[in-house]
Amino acid sequence: MTDRELIVDLRGRLIETLNDFWDAVSGPCGLPEWFGRNLDAWSDTIETRGISEVIDSHDILIVHVDQRGLFDGHRQEANVLAGIFDGEQNRLVVHGLA
């Protein structure tokens, strides 16, 4: 049985690097200690599934972040990370700061 959505709200948390992102999603997404902490591992986790029981028990993963730090719109690694989210089963929502 799966719940419909897993919502991970990271707004208000400054995420400057991919390591900060891995730190931020590890707990709420139930990433195992052996998680690779790289873009390929994240892609496997959210697309292929079978790595995180928490993610696997939901139909949809939605991650909310602020448009600053890593997600300020100027970082190539953030663009690659965002591209891993398919926009349907997995969504990254970047919120502009007021």
Residue, then its C-alpha position, 0 to 999 in steps of 0.5 A: m500500500t502506498d500513500r499518495e504524496l511524500i512532501v519534503d519541505l526544505r523552505g527556510r533551510l539554506i542549501e548551498t551545495l549538493n552535500d547540503f541537499w543530501d543532508a536535508v533529504s536523507g532523513p525525510c526521504g529515508l535514505p540508507e547510510w550507504f546512499g551514494r550522495n551523488l546525482d546518479a544515486w538520486s536518479d536511481t532512488i527517485e526514478t527506479r525506486g528500490i533504494s528508499e522504503v520511504i520514497d517507495s511507499h509513496d506514489i509521488l515525491i515533492v521537494h520544496v526549496d527556496q530560490r537561493g544558494l544552490f537553487d538561485g538559478h545560476r548553478q549547473e549542478a542545481n540544473v542537473l539535479a532539477g532535471i532528474f525530477d520528472g515533473e510528474q512522479n517526482r517534482l522539485v518546486v523552487h519558491g522565489l523569496a518574497 
